[in-house]
């Protein structure tokens, strides 16, 4: 497995955490996408 470091930079409330959750989900790193308002995200 190759590790790739990326940076996601944007203004407050721009969707950085939601994007990160979706990337982790689509690459099979996590089994379900968390929600910011529920407080169950990985980042």
N, C-alpha and C positions, 0 to 999 in steps of 0.2 A: 504494500500500500504506500502510495506516495503522498506526502503531506504538502499541501499548498496553502500558503498564507495569503489572505486577501484582506483588504481594508474597505469598509463600507462607511462612507462619510456623507452626512446630510444634516439638515436642520432638525430641530426637535419635532417630534411627531410626524416624521416623514415616512415612517414604515421600515426603518432599519432592522428592528427586531423581527418584525413579521417576515421580511425578506430573508433574514438569516434563518429563521425557523423553517421556511419553505425550502431553502437550499439544503439544509440538514435533512429534511424529510425526503426530498427528491433523490438525494444521494444515499439513502438508506442508513443514515447515521442515527436517526431517531425514528421511533415507530409511529408517533402521532405529533401533529403540529400543536404547539402550545399557544396560549392566548395571553397577550399582554395584560388585558383587564382581569384575567383570572390568576395571573401571577405564576403560571406554570410553564414559562419559557426556559430554554436552555441558556440563553444569554442575558 
